[in-house]
Each structure stands twice: as structure tokens, then as C-alpha cells.
Amino acid sequence: MPGFSDRDRGRDRGYGAAPRFGGGGGGSRGGPPQGKFGNPGERLRKKHWNMDELPKFEKNFYQEHPDVTRRPPQEVENYLRSKDVTVKGRDCPKPMMKFHEANFPNYVMDVIAKQGWAEPTPIQAQGWPLALSGKDMVGIAQTGSGKTLAYLLPAIVHIQHQPFLEHGDGPICLVLAPTRELAQQVQQVAAEYGRASRLKSVCVYGGAPKGPQIRDLERGVEICIATPGRLIDFLEAGKTNLRRCTYLVLDEADRMLDMGFEPQIRKIVDQIRPDRQTLMWSATWPKEVRQLAEDFLKQYVQINVGALQLSANHNILQIVDVCNDGEKDDKLLRLLEEIMSEKENKTIIFTETKRRCDELTRRMRRDGWPAMGIHGDKSQQERDWVLNEFKYGKAPILIATDVASRGLDVEDVKFVINYDYPNSSEDYIHRIGRTARSQKTGTAYTFFTPNNMKQASDLIAVLREANQAINPKLLQMAEARGGNSYGGSWRGGKRWL
């Protein structure tokens, strides 16, 4: 990847591999390690911008393709309805249903053509004209919906219309992401599409050595993809600046808030000129994310793909097994015997704690299963290795804590198993969203115990919205706790584990 060499990866508190069993500790959830940052950004001062003195810049580059102009309103409405797209806000351009309608530069279209895609995803179809027209926007869509290209390709067009970087200039496009894993994936896409246009990008994240990242920043990069903590370190140290930043992306905003990054995000945004273009992306739309949008965006248009309430990817078959904790191991082994006999069998097993992840990995490897574990106490080196082993099928079983529920983008994961049910329905949706990427199908199995009873009603709501069969024991559990009694559509003949 240009601007990001292998040695940059260094060591990090990220995912790790199974071969060195040990450690593990308790199950802390994601987010900045306690006490690591002190008060991050305390030396940064909010900039007071004199808009009359700032150099002007252009951000509206959208020219509607004649095919889009000629498209009758009824056809547009039918398309949006069929793709479950809703738009809220003023002056939103029509969606573009074919790639050529985006009028991207030829070198971008050449890369798209090599992918063999038939048409843009819904978030791209409606997001591209909106982003190209320079408007602030919020995009709410499931993970795996194509949102990275929805903001990166307009970013390339935006950058090409700005003056060249001069010595000492910071990036023109800044993408803030919650995790190293997501940041690295975005960097890979930015490198692939930016290569032909000679745009340089850098991935900036904590835990790895600072030196190589600083060198890349100081050489000048048009695109910076960063986790908030490390970027704040560099801004405070004067290693980069955001004076030239006119295109800001907040990716997985809900996850960044979950992880406690809101103060850092606000410190960073204070360093960026207020007339920038801002694009916010989220899988869910809780009130905290809505507040962030109100604070950072101006007259924004909101695109929603799918239901606004909590909803799972409908291409995932969800099977819930109501059982006791002591039954999980036997049920897991029977399930894996069935799964591993399939031709496509790549599987992620989620546990709630790092200790459980290590214990389960040890037991499974001892019994001959090709399993590896990742969690927040593993080194960057181990994590990179184990993810490659999983991605390329050498170890088709990955055992992980919630640190892997987002930002882990492996196209051909066929099964997700929730060995432990997570603390929230949002986490459940993101876990199972590791399968059925890019319009594929997948299956999610969940062990649900009496300890999870308080989550029963929420889970039933998610299942019901996705038209899944609902285990009668789950309904009984919800009723016993006094929850709502939800109906469900039965899939004929489906056996319960």
C-alpha cells in the first residue's frame, strides 16, 4: 500500500493469534484504554476562523448525467422503494442507477470495471450524487453495503479540484474511523483507487510506531485515514495540521461514540474550517449520533438504507438456540461438525470476554479444530498473521471478542456463532453482519441463556423485523420477564438445535 509499508504495522493492542496461548484477562470492551491518553487534546485550542481570510474552495462538482435527467420520477420512486432507500432533506439529487452515470474519471472507472460489479449499491447510487454536489450528508446503512466507496470516490474528485499540496500542508480529506482494522481497510481501498490518480494516503492509528506514520504525513498526503487518539497525538505535536482539510468523513460514527471517542472527535473537528464538506456514516441512528450530526453538519441530507429502527441484514438466516451455559460446548461441537462438512465453512465464533476467547481457542485446538483467537490483548503482529490465516482459509474458524464485530471485512464468512450473547442488540447486529457481505447470504447461530433474559424482547424485535422464525422458548422467556409478546413468521420445517 502506498504510503504505508509493512514495517509501519509494528506492534499494537489489536487482534492476535492463537499459537501463543496465555494471558487473556477479563473481558474489557472496546475503546481507549483507561488512563492511556490522560486528557487527549488538552493542548489543542479551538480555532477561531475568519471566513473572509480563508482561501475559497469549490465543492460542488456534480453534473447530472443525461440518462439520470431523462429518468421519469415514477421510475426513481420505484427504484428507491425497491432498494428500501429513504431520503430526508432538501434538494437531494436523483440516484444514479448505473456506474457510468457518476461521470467519475476514466482511471476510477477502470478500477470499477475490473471488479465486475453489475450496478452501484443503493448507498452508492444515492450517496454519490449527494457527495459530489458538495452537500453535507448522513448515510445510515448496514455494514458491507459499499459505504467506503460511497465517500472515497467523491473524495478523489474533490481533491483533484483543489490546489496542489505545498510543503507543510496537511491532508485535504480526513477519514476518522473507530478502529485500526477499519482504518486499514479504508486505506487499502484509498490506495487502490488513488494509485492511478497519484493521490497519496496514509493510515494513522495507535499502537504502531509513530516514526513511519510521521514521515508519510510530513511528505504530504491528500488522504489521511485515522483513529482519533493517534491523530490527536500528531496534531498536538505539530506533526500535521488540518488547515487544508475541506472534506471530512466520520465513518461508523455510532461505534466511535460507543468507544468513548466523542471528546477527541470534537477536538479534531475544532481544527477544521467550518465551511468544509462533512459526511457522516453510521449503521444505527441513536440520539447520540443524531446530536453529533446536528453539531457538525449544516443543512444535511440523510440517506437511510433499510429500516430506521434496529434491523439486521435480511440475507442472514438467524437461528436462536435457547439453552443453559453448561450445554454450550456440546452444542458448539455438534454445530461445527455440521458446518465443517460444508464446502463453504468460514466461521466466526463470538465470545464476551478475552479469557473465554482464549479458553475456547485452547480447547478447540487441543481437540484438533483449525481455530484461532483474536482479542484486544493480542499484538499487532499476531493479529495481522491470524487474520491472514483466516482470510485465506488456512484456519477457517476464528474465535473473537466484540473487538472483531466491526471493522473485520472478510467477504466469504458463511457462519457466525454467538457463543455468548452480547450486551446489546446493536452489538448482536454488528456481529452477525460479518456474514452475508456484499449481497451474499449467511447463517447466524446464537446461544441464548437465562442470563440473557433481559435482551429477549430486543432480540425478538430484530428477528421479527427480518421475518425470521422465532424460537417459542425465546417468546416464553420474554413473556416471563414481562416483555412484549412478538409474533414471528415460521419457516416451515426448520429444526431447532
C-alpha positions in Angstrom: 0.0 0.0 0.0 1.5 3.3 -1.0 2.4 5.4 2.0 2.0 2.5 4.4 4.8 0.0 4.4 4.9 -3.4 6.2 7.2 -2.0 8.9 4.5 0.6 9.8 2.4 -2.1 11.2 4.6 -2.5 14.3 3.0 -3.9 17.4 -0.4 -2.9 18.6 -3.0 -3.8 21.1 -5.1 -5.4 18.5 -6.2 -8.9 17.3 -3.8 -11.7 17.9 -3.2 -15.3 17.0 -3.9 -18.5 18.9 -0.4 -20.2 18.8 0.8 -18.4 22.0 -2.0 -19.2 24.5 -1.8 -17.4 27.7 -2.8 -14.1 29.2 -6.3 -13.2 28.2 -7.5 -11.4 31.3 -11.0 -10.2 31.8 -13.4 -9.0 29.1 -13.0 -5.3 28.8 -15.0 -3.8 25.9 -13.6 -1.7 23.0 -12.4 1.8 23.4 -9.5 3.9 24.5 -7.5 2.1 27.3 -8.2 3.7 30.6 -5.5 6.2 31.5 -3.7 5.8 28.3 -4.5 9.2 26.9 -4.9 11.3 30.1 -6.9 14.2 28.6 -6.3 13.8 24.9 -6.2 17.0 23.0 -5.9 19.2 26.1 -3.1 21.2 24.3 -5.2 21.8 21.3 -7.1 25.1 21.2 -10.3 25.6 19.2 -9.5 27.6 16.1 -11.5 30.8 15.5 -11.8 31.1 11.8 -12.0 34.4 9.9 -14.1 33.3 6.9 -13.1 36.4 4.9 -9.4 35.4 5.1 -9.7 31.7 4.3 -9.0 30.8 0.7 -12.1 29.9 -1.2 -12.6 26.4 -2.5 -15.1 24.6 -4.7 -17.0 21.5 -3.5 -19.9 21.1 -6.0 -18.7 19.1 -8.9 -21.9 17.3 -9.8 -23.2 17.3 -13.3 -26.3 15.2 -13.7 -25.9 12.6 -16.5 -28.4 12.9 -19.3 -29.7 9.4 -18.6 -30.5 10.5 -15.0 -32.1 13.7 -16.2 -34.4 11.8 -18.5 -35.4 9.2 -15.9 -39.1 9.8 -15.0 -40.0 10.5 -11.3 -42.0 7.3 -11.1 -39.0 5.2 -12.1 -36.9 6.9 -9.5 -39.5 6.3 -6.8 -39.8 2.7 -7.8 -36.1 2.2 -7.6 -35.8 3.8 -4.1 -38.7 1.8 -2.8 -37.4 -1.5 -4.2 -34.0 -0.8 -2.6 -35.6 0.3 0.7 -34.0 3.7 0.4 -35.5 6.8 2.2 -34.2 10.3 1.8 -34.7 13.2 4.3 -33.7 16.7 3.5 -33.9 19.3 0.8 -32.6 19.4 -2.8 -31.4 15.8 -2.9 -30.3 14.8 -6.4 -31.8 11.7 -8.1 -29.9 8.5 -7.6 -27.6 7.1 -10.3 -28.5 3.5 -11.2 -25.5 2.8 -13.4 -21.8 3.4 -12.8 -21.4 5.5 -16.0 -23.9 8.0 -14.7 -21.5 9.1 -12.0 -19.1 10.6 -14.6 -16.1 9.6 -12.5 -12.7 10.0 -14.1 -11.6 7.2 -16.5 -8.9 5.9 -14.2 -11.6 5.4 -11.4 -14.0 3.7 -13.9 -11.2 1.4 -15.0 -10.7 0.1 -11.4 -14.5 -0.2 -11.0 -14.7 -2.2 -14.3 -12.2 -4.7 -13.0 -14.4 -5.5 -10.0 -17.1 -6.9 -12.3 -20.0 -5.3 -10.4 -23.3 -5.1 -12.1 -24.6 -1.8 -10.6 -23.9 0.6 -7.7 -25.2 -0.5 -4.2 -28.1 1.6 -3.0 -26.0 3.7 -0.7 -23.6 4.5 -3.6 -26.4 5.2 -6.0 -27.9 7.8 -3.8 -24.8 8.8 -1.9 -22.6 9.6 -4.9 -24.6 12.5 -6.5 -25.2 13.9 -3.0 -21.5 13.8 -2.1 -20.4 15.1 -5.5 -22.7 18.1 -5.2 -20.8 19.2 -2.1 -23.6 18.7 0.4 -23.3 17.6 4.0 -24.9 14.2 4.4 -25.6 11.3 6.8 -25.6 7.8 5.4 -27.2 5.1 7.5 -26.7 1.6 6.1 -25.7 -1.9 7.2 -22.1 -2.8 7.3 -20.9 -4.3 4.0 -23.2 -2.0 2.0 -20.5 -0.3 0.0 -20.2 2.9 2.0 -16.4 3.2 1.7 -16.6 3.8 -2.0 -19.7 5.9 -1.4 -17.4 8.5 0.2 -13.9 7.8 -1.2 -14.7 8.2 -4.9 -16.3 11.6 -4.4 -13.3 12.5 -2.2 -10.9 11.7 -5.1 -12.9 14.1 -7.3 -13.0 16.7 -4.6 -9.2 16.5 -4.1 -8.5 16.7 -7.8 -10.2 20.1 -7.9 -8.2 21.6 -5.1 -4.8 23.3 -5.4 -1.8 21.0 -5.1 -0.4 20.4 -1.6 2.5 22.6 -0.6 5.2 21.8 1.9 3.8 21.8 5.4 0.2 21.2 4.3 -1.9 18.6 6.0 -4.4 16.3 4.2 -7.4 17.6 2.1 -9.6 14.6 3.0 -9.7 13.2 6.6 -11.5 10.0 7.4 -12.0 9.3 11.1 -12.6 5.6 11.9 -13.1 3.9 15.3 -10.6 1.0 14.9 -7.3 0.2 13.4 -8.9 -2.6 11.5 -11.5 -0.4 9.7 -8.8 2.4 9.1 -6.6 -0.2 7.4 -9.4 -1.4 5.2 -10.3 2.1 4.1 -6.6 2.7 3.4 -6.5 -0.3 1.2 -9.4 1.0 -0.9 -7.9 4.5 -0.9 -4.6 3.2 -2.2 -6.3 1.1 -4.9 -8.3 3.9 -6.3 -5.9 6.7 -5.6 -2.9 5.0 -7.2 -4.0 5.9 -10.8 -4.6 9.5 -9.8 -1.3 9.7 -7.9 -3.0 10.7 -4.7 -1.1 9.7 -1.6 -2.8 8.3 1.5 -1.7 7.3 5.0 -3.2 5.2 7.7 -2.6 6.7 11.2 -3.5 4.6 14.2 -2.3 3.9 17.8 -0.1 1.1 19.0 2.2 1.1 15.9 5.5 3.1 15.8 4.9 6.8 15.2 8.0 7.4 13.1 6.9 5.9 9.7 3.4 7.5 10.1 5.0 10.9 10.8 7.3 10.6 7.8 4.4 9.9 5.5 2.4 12.8 6.9 5.4 15.2 6.5 6.0 14.1 2.9 2.4 15.3 2.2 -0.7 13.1 1.8 -4.0 14.1 0.3 -6.0 11.5 2.2 -5.5 10.7 5.9 -7.4 7.8 7.4 -7.0 7.9 11.2 -8.2 6.7 14.6 -8.9 9.7 16.8 -6.3 9.1 19.5 -3.3 8.9 17.3 -4.3 11.8 15.2 -4.7 13.9 18.3 -1.2 13.0 19.3 0.2 14.2 16.0 -1.9 17.4 16.0 -0.7 18.3 19.5 2.9 17.6 18.5 2.6 19.7 15.4 3.4 16.8 13.1 0.4 17.6 10.9 -2.4 20.1 10.7 -5.9 20.3 9.3 -5.8 23.7 7.7 -6.3 22.3 4.2 -8.9 19.8 5.2 -12.1 20.5 3.3 -13.6 17.0 3.1 -14.3 15.3 6.4 -15.7 11.8 6.8 -16.9 10.3 10.1 -17.1 6.5 9.5 -19.0 4.3 11.9 -19.9 7.3 14.0 -22.1 5.2 16.3 -19.1 2.9 17.0 -16.8 5.8 17.7 -19.3 7.1 20.3 -19.7 3.7 21.8 -15.9 3.6 22.3 -15.9 6.9 24.1 -14.2 8.9 21.3 -16.7 11.9 21.3 -14.3 14.3 23.1 -11.5 13.5 20.7 -13.7 13.9 17.7 -14.9 17.3 18.9 -11.3 18.4 19.5 -10.3 17.3 15.9 -13.3 18.9 14.2 -12.5 22.2 16.0 -9.2 22.2 14.0 -11.1 22.0 10.6 -12.6 25.0 8.8 -16.4 25.2 9.3 -17.2 25.5 5.6 -15.9 22.0 4.9 -18.0 19.3 3.5 -18.9 16.7 6.1 -20.1 13.2 5.6 -21.2 11.0 8.5 -21.8 7.3 8.2 -23.4 5.0 10.8 -25.1 1.6 11.0 -27.6 2.8 13.6 -29.2 6.2 14.4 -29.3 6.6 18.2 -29.9 10.0 19.7 -26.2 10.5 20.4 -25.3 10.1 16.7 -28.2 12.5 15.8 -26.8 15.1 18.2 -23.3 14.8 16.6 -24.9 15.3 13.2 -26.7 18.4 14.4 -23.5 19.8 15.8 -21.1 19.1 12.9 -23.3 19.2 9.7 -25.1 22.0 8.0 -28.4 21.5 6.2 -27.6 17.9 5.7 -29.4 15.3 3.7 -30.0 11.9 5.4 -30.0 8.7 3.4 -31.3 5.6 5.0 -31.0 2.1 3.5 -33.2 -0.3 5.3 -35.4 0.2 8.4 -34.5 3.2 10.7 -35.2 1.0 13.7 -32.7 -1.6 14.7 -32.5 -4.1 11.9 -30.3 -6.9 10.7 -29.3 -7.8 7.2 -32.2 -9.8 5.7 -29.8 -12.0 3.8 -28.8 -13.7 7.1 -30.7 -16.7 8.4 -30.9 -16.2 12.2 -31.2 -19.3 14.4 -31.5 -18.9 18.2 -30.9 -21.8 20.5 -32.3 -21.2 24.0 -30.1 -23.3 26.3 -28.1 -23.3 29.6 -24.4 -22.3 29.9 -23.4 -25.9 30.6 -24.8 -27.1 27.3 -22.9 -24.6 25.0 -19.8 -26.6 24.5 -21.6 -29.8 23.3 -23.9 -27.8 21.1 -21.0 -25.9 19.6 -19.1 -29.1 18.7 -22.2 -30.6 17.1 -22.7 -27.4 15.2 -19.1 -27.2 14.0 -19.2 -30.8 12.8 -22.1 -29.9 10.6 -20.6 -26.7 9.4 -17.1 -28.1 8.6 -18.7 -30.7 6.4 -19.9 -27.8 4.2 -17.8 -26.7 1.2 -18.0 -23.0 2.3 -17.4 -23.1 6.1 -15.6 -19.9 7.2 -16.9 -19.2 10.7 -16.5 -16.6 13.3 -17.4 -17.5 16.9 -18.0 -14.6 19.3 -17.3 -14.7 23.0 -18.0 -11.9 25.5 -14.6 -11.9 27.3 -10.9 -12.3 26.3 -10.5 -15.1 28.9 -13.4 -17.1 27.4 -11.9 -16.5 23.9 -8.5 -17.9 25.0 -10.0 -20.8 26.8 -12.3 -21.8 23.9 -9.4 -21.4 21.4 -7.1 -23.7 23.5 -9.8 -26.4 23.9 -10.7 -26.4 20.3 -7.1 -26.5 19.0 -6.4 -29.3 21.5 -9.3 -31.3 20.0 -7.9 -30.7 16.5 -10.2 -27.9 15.3 -8.5 -25.4 12.9 -9.3 -22.4 15.2 -7.5 -19.2 16.1 -8.4 -16.5 18.5 -8.2 -12.7 18.4 -9.0 -10.1 21.1 -7.8 -6.8 22.5 -4.7 -8.1 24.4 -3.0 -9.6 21.3 -0.2 -7.9 19.5 -0.5 -6.2 16.1 1.9 -8.8 14.6 -0.1 -11.7 15.9 -3.3 -10.1 14.7 -2.1 -9.5 11.2 -0.9 -13.0 11.0 -4.1 -14.7 12.3 -6.4 -12.5 10.1 -4.5 -13.5 7.0 -4.7 -17.2 8.0 -8.5 -16.7 8.4 -9.0 -14.6 5.3 -7.2 -17.1 3.1 -8.9 -20.1 4.6 -5.9 -21.8 6.3 -7.7 -21.5 9.6 -11.5 -21.4 8.8 -12.6 -20.9 12.4 -12.0 -17.5 14.1 -12.8 -17.0 17.8 -13.2 -13.3 18.7 -14.4 -10.8 21.2 -16.6 -7.9 20.2 -13.4 -6.1 19.0 -14.0 -8.0 15.8 -17.7 -7.3 15.3 -16.9 -4.2 13.3 -14.0 -3.4 11.0 -13.5 -7.1 10.2 -14.3 -7.3 6.5 -13.8 -10.8 5.1 -16.0 -11.3 2.1 -16.7 -15.1 2.4 -17.6 -15.6 6.1 -20.5 -18.0 5.8 -21.4 -18.6 9.5 -21.4 -16.5 12.7 -21.9 -18.2 16.1 -22.7 -16.2 19.2 -21.3 -18.5 21.8 -22.0 -15.7 24.3 -24.8 -13.3 23.6 -23.6 -9.6 23.6 -24.6 -6.8 25.9 -26.8 -5.0 23.4 -28.8 -5.7 20.3 -26.7 -3.2 18.4 -23.6 -5.5 19.0 -25.7 -8.5 18.0 -26.5 -6.9 14.7 -22.9 -5.9 14.0 -21.6 -9.4 15.0 -23.9 -11.3 12.6 -23.2 -8.6 10.0 -19.8 -10.2 9.5 -21.6 -12.7 7.2 -23.7 -12.0 4.1 -21.4 -9.3 2.9 -22.0 -7.7 -0.5 -25.4 -9.2 -1.1 -24.3 -12.7 -0.2 -26.2 -15.0 2.2 -25.1 -16.3 5.5 -26.3 -18.0 8.7 -26.0 -16.8 12.3 -26.4 -19.2 15.3 -27.0 -17.8 18.7 -26.8 -19.5 22.1 -29.2 -17.6 24.4 -29.3 -18.4 28.1 -31.4 -17.4 31.1 -28.6 -14.9 31.9 -29.5 -13.0 28.7 -33.2 -12.8 29.6 -33.3 -9.0 29.7 -32.3 -9.0 26.0 -35.0 -11.3 24.9 -37.6 -8.7 23.8 -35.0 -6.7 21.8 -33.8 -9.9 20.0 -37.4 -10.9 19.2 -37.9 -7.4 17.6 -34.8 -7.8 15.5 -35.9 -11.3 14.4 -39.4 -10.2 13.7 -38.3 -7.2 11.6 -36.1 -9.6 9.4 -39.0 -12.1 9.1 -37.2 -14.8 10.9 -38.6 -17.8 12.7 -38.8 -17.2 16.4 -38.0 -19.9 18.9 -41.0 -20.5 21.2 -38.7 -20.7 24.2 -37.4 -17.2 23.4 -41.0 -15.9 23.4 -41.7 -17.6 26.7 -38.6 -16.0 28.2 -39.7 -12.6 27.1 -43.2 -13.1 28.5 -41.8 -14.4 31.7 -39.9 -11.2 32.1 -42.9 -9.2 31.3 -41.8 -8.2 27.8 -44.0 -7.7 24.8 -45.1 -10.9 23.1 -43.9 -10.6 19.5 -45.2 -12.8 16.7 -42.9 -14.3 14.1 -43.2 -15.9 10.7 -42.3 -19.6 10.8 -40.0 -21.1 8.2 -41.6 -24.5 7.5 -39.7 -27.5 8.7 -36.8 -25.6 10.3 -35.5 -27.6 13.2 -34.3 -26.0 16.4 -30.9 -27.1 17.8 
